[in-house]
Amino acid sequence: MLIVESSALVARGLADVASKFGFEPSFATDFHTAIDAVLHNTPAFIVTAIELEGMPGPSLISALRACPKHRIIPAAFVSSSQIACGVGERYGCPVFEKKPDLRDVFASHLESIGFKPGENEGDAKVDVLRGRHLLIAEDMDAMRRLLSHKLHVRGAKVTLAQDGFEASVAGLNDTFDLIVLDIEMPRLDGRDVIKLLRDADVKTPIVALTAHTDDITVKDLQHSHGFDDVIPKQEAVEAIMRDMQFWDSTRAA
């Protein structure tokens, strides 16, 4: 399944559903990288954001349907706007709004068109963390040790910080493939740390680690504070692996 979406949070949610239905997710973030991905490996399904940088999602579907080989690929749109339903009707594709129930709605759609969950269920590629350097900032000792162990056994190099000050020092003085910040930490919280790092022009993807993944919290952390993703503590390792897949695919494209 090809997922064309610039938000890591949305892409990861769609990829989790795709895996449960036996798809191997791949990613693109704009029209041109999506076209390249399709030409390289024809996907079994395409889900694309309507709002893409450059040419929009409907232009992608139009371009593919002009080619006999690709016009039969089933597709769907995701959108931040309720008024996008008319676009879906025009192209004969369902439109799913980027809301908290997106995963459930998308899964229901896949079932309705004949796909079955639980068959060939796939996980994020197990070697995606091998050789990667991750910074994990978490003030709870048990959680910090658990994450470190699970990431180490998957081949990652892990630097640990027990508060926001240690995370800031590490983030400013070393190079990481991914930075994971707990939100509530002593001395500096995760919001303070990401501001400090971004002000210092650190470009590394930074994700928030939190027990609170309600819609209001997620929107605040992404839109007001600039986190690339917001991941729940109870699913942290799988979410980190999926995020690395997303960023690997988009960088490679």
C-alpha positions as CSV (number, residue, x, y, z in Angstrom):
1,M,0.0,0.0,0.0
2,L,1.3,3.4,-0.9
3,I,0.5,6.1,1.6
4,V,1.0,9.7,0.3
5,E,0.9,12.0,3.3
6,S,3.3,14.6,4.8
7,S,2.2,14.1,8.5
8,A,4.1,11.3,10.2
9,L,1.2,10.9,12.7
10,V,-1.4,10.4,10.0
11,A,0.9,8.2,7.9
12,R,1.8,6.0,10.9
13,G,-1.9,5.5,11.7
14,L,-2.7,4.4,8.2
15,A,0.3,2.2,8.0
16,D,-0.7,0.4,11.2
17,V,-4.1,-0.4,9.7
18,A,-2.5,-1.4,6.4
19,S,-0.2,-3.9,8.2
20,K,-3.2,-5.5,10.0
21,F,-4.7,-6.2,6.5
22,G,-1.5,-7.8,5.2
23,F,-0.2,-4.8,3.2
24,E,3.5,-3.7,3.3
25,P,3.2,0.1,3.6
26,S,5.4,2.4,1.6
27,F,5.4,6.2,1.8
28,A,5.6,9.4,-0.2
29,T,5.0,13.0,0.7
30,D,4.2,14.7,-2.6
31,F,3.0,14.1,-6.1
32,H,6.4,13.5,-7.7
33,T,7.7,11.1,-5.1
34,A,4.4,9.2,-5.3
35,I,4.6,8.9,-9.1
36,D,8.2,7.6,-8.7
37,A,7.0,5.1,-6.1
38,V,4.2,3.7,-8.3
39,L,6.5,3.4,-11.3
40,H,9.0,1.6,-9.2
41,N,6.6,-0.8,-7.6
42,T,2.9,-0.9,-8.4
43,P,1.0,-0.8,-5.1
44,A,-2.2,-2.8,-4.4
45,F,-3.8,0.2,-2.9
46,I,-3.2,4.0,-2.7
47,V,-4.3,6.3,0.0
48,T,-3.4,10.0,-0.6
49,A,-3.9,13.2,1.2
50,I,-5.9,15.7,-0.9
51,E,-3.7,18.5,0.4
52,L,-0.2,17.9,-0.9
53,E,2.7,20.2,-1.5
54,G,2.9,21.1,-5.2
55,M,0.2,19.2,-7.1
56,P,-2.8,17.9,-5.0
57,G,-3.8,14.3,-4.4
58,P,-6.6,14.4,-7.0
59,S,-4.0,15.2,-9.7
60,L,-2.1,12.1,-8.6
61,I,-5.2,9.9,-9.1
62,S,-5.9,11.6,-12.4
63,A,-2.4,11.0,-13.7
64,L,-2.5,7.3,-12.7
65,R,-5.9,6.7,-14.2
66,A,-4.6,8.0,-17.5
67,C,-2.4,4.9,-17.6
68,P,-4.1,1.6,-18.3
69,K,-1.7,-0.3,-16.1
70,H,-2.5,1.9,-13.1
71,R,-6.1,3.0,-13.5
72,I,-7.4,-0.1,-11.7
73,I,-5.5,0.5,-8.5
74,P,-8.1,1.1,-5.7
75,A,-7.6,4.5,-4.0
76,A,-8.9,6.6,-1.2
77,F,-8.3,10.2,-0.1
78,V,-7.6,11.6,3.4
79,S,-8.3,15.3,4.1
80,S,-8.4,17.8,6.9
81,S,-11.6,19.4,5.5
82,Q,-15.1,18.2,5.7
83,I,-15.9,19.9,2.3
84,A,-13.6,17.4,0.4
85,C,-16.4,14.9,0.0
86,G,-17.3,16.4,-3.4
87,V,-13.7,15.6,-4.6
88,G,-14.2,12.0,-3.6
89,E,-17.5,11.8,-5.6
90,R,-15.8,13.3,-8.6
91,Y,-13.0,10.7,-8.6
92,G,-15.0,7.8,-7.3
93,C,-12.9,7.5,-4.2
94,P,-13.9,7.6,-0.5
95,V,-12.7,10.5,1.5
96,F,-11.7,10.0,5.1
97,E,-11.3,13.0,7.4
98,K,-8.2,13.3,9.6
99,K,-10.0,12.8,12.9
100,P,-9.3,10.5,15.9
101,D,-11.4,7.7,14.4
102,L,-9.4,7.7,11.1
103,R,-7.9,4.2,11.8
104,D,-11.3,2.7,12.5
105,V,-13.0,4.3,9.5
106,F,-10.2,3.2,7.2
107,A,-10.2,-0.3,8.5
108,S,-14.0,-0.5,8.0
109,H,-13.6,0.6,4.4
110,L,-10.9,-2.0,3.7
111,E,-13.2,-4.7,5.1
112,S,-16.1,-3.4,3.1
113,I,-14.2,-3.9,-0.2
114,G,-13.1,-7.4,0.6
115,F,-9.9,-7.2,2.5
116,K,-9.7,-9.2,5.8
117,P,-7.7,-8.2,8.9
118,G,-5.4,-10.7,10.5
119,E,-4.2,-12.4,7.3
120,N,-0.5,-12.0,6.8
121,E,-0.4,-9.3,9.5
122,G,2.8,-7.4,9.1
123,D,4.9,-5.3,11.5
124,A,7.3,-2.5,10.9
125,K,10.5,-3.9,9.3
126,V,12.5,-5.4,12.1
127,D,15.8,-4.1,10.9
128,V,14.7,-0.5,10.5
129,L,16.4,0.5,13.7
130,R,19.7,-1.4,13.1
131,G,22.6,1.0,13.4
132,R,20.4,4.0,14.2
133,H,21.2,6.5,17.0
134,L,18.2,7.5,19.1
135,L,17.9,9.9,21.9
136,I,15.3,8.8,24.5
137,A,14.4,11.4,27.2
138,E,12.1,9.9,29.9
139,D,12.1,10.7,33.6
140,M,10.6,7.4,34.8
141,D,13.5,5.0,35.4
142,A,11.5,1.8,34.6
143,M,10.1,3.2,31.4
144,R,13.5,4.5,30.3
145,R,15.2,1.1,30.9
146,L,12.4,-0.8,29.2
147,L,12.6,1.4,26.0
148,S,16.4,1.2,26.0
149,H,16.3,-2.6,26.2
150,K,13.7,-3.1,23.5
151,L,15.5,-0.7,21.1
152,H,18.9,-2.2,21.8
153,V,17.8,-5.7,20.9
154,R,16.5,-4.3,17.6
155,G,20.0,-3.0,16.8
156,A,19.7,0.7,17.8
157,K,22.3,2.7,19.6
158,V,20.4,4.5,22.4
159,T,21.4,7.6,24.4
160,L,19.3,8.1,27.5
161,A,18.3,11.4,29.2
162,Q,16.5,11.4,32.5
163,D,15.3,15.0,32.3
164,G,14.8,17.9,29.8
165,F,18.2,19.5,30.6
166,E,20.1,16.3,29.8
167,A,18.1,15.9,26.6
168,S,18.9,19.4,25.5
169,V,22.6,19.0,26.1
170,A,22.6,15.7,24.2
171,G,20.5,17.0,21.4
172,L,22.8,20.1,20.9
173,N,26.1,18.2,21.1
174,D,25.4,14.9,19.2
175,T,23.8,13.7,16.0
176,F,20.7,11.5,16.2
177,D,18.5,9.8,13.7
178,L,15.5,10.4,16.0
179,I,14.8,12.2,19.2
180,V,12.0,11.0,21.5
181,L,10.9,13.4,24.3
182,D,8.7,12.7,27.2
183,I,6.4,15.7,27.7
184,E,6.4,15.9,31.5
185,M,10.0,16.0,32.7
186,P,12.0,17.8,35.5
187,R,14.0,20.9,34.8
188,L,12.8,21.3,31.2
189,D,9.7,19.6,29.8
190,G,9.5,18.2,26.3
191,R,7.9,21.4,24.9
192,D,10.9,23.5,26.2
193,V,13.4,21.0,24.8
194,I,12.0,21.0,21.3
195,K,11.8,24.8,21.2
196,L,15.5,25.0,22.3
197,L,16.6,22.4,19.7
198,R,14.6,24.0,16.8
199,D,15.8,27.5,17.7
200,A,19.4,26.0,17.4
201,D,18.4,24.7,13.9
202,V,18.4,21.0,14.8
203,K,16.7,19.3,11.9
204,T,16.4,15.8,13.4
205,P,12.8,14.4,13.6
206,I,11.5,14.9,17.1
207,V,8.5,13.0,18.5
208,A,6.6,13.4,21.7
209,L,6.2,10.5,24.1
210,T,3.1,10.8,26.2
211,A,0.4,8.8,28.0
212,H,-2.2,11.3,26.8
213,T,-3.0,10.9,23.1
214,D,-6.4,12.6,23.0
215,D,-7.1,14.8,20.0
216,I,-6.7,18.1,21.8
217,T,-3.3,17.1,23.2
218,V,-2.0,15.7,19.9
219,K,-3.1,18.9,18.0
220,D,-1.4,21.1,20.6
221,L,1.9,19.2,20.5
222,Q,2.0,19.1,16.7
223,H,0.6,22.4,15.7
224,S,1.7,24.6,18.6
225,H,5.0,23.0,19.5
226,G,6.1,21.4,16.2
227,F,6.5,17.8,17.1
228,D,6.8,15.5,14.1
229,D,4.7,12.8,15.7
230,V,3.0,12.1,19.0
231,I,3.3,8.5,20.2
232,P,1.6,6.7,23.1
233,K,3.9,5.2,25.7
234,Q,2.2,1.8,25.6
235,E,3.0,1.5,21.8
236,A,6.3,3.4,21.8
237,V,8.7,0.9,20.2
238,E,6.4,-0.1,17.3
239,A,5.5,3.6,16.7
240,I,9.2,4.5,16.7
241,M,9.9,1.7,14.1
242,R,7.0,2.9,11.9
243,D,8.2,6.5,12.1
244,M,11.7,5.4,11.0
245,Q,10.1,3.6,8.0
246,F,8.2,6.8,7.1
247,W,11.2,9.1,7.3
248,D,13.5,6.6,5.5
249,S,11.0,6.3,2.6
250,T,10.5,10.0,2.3
251,R,14.2,10.8,2.4
252,A,15.0,8.1,-0.1
253,A,12.3,9.4,-2.5
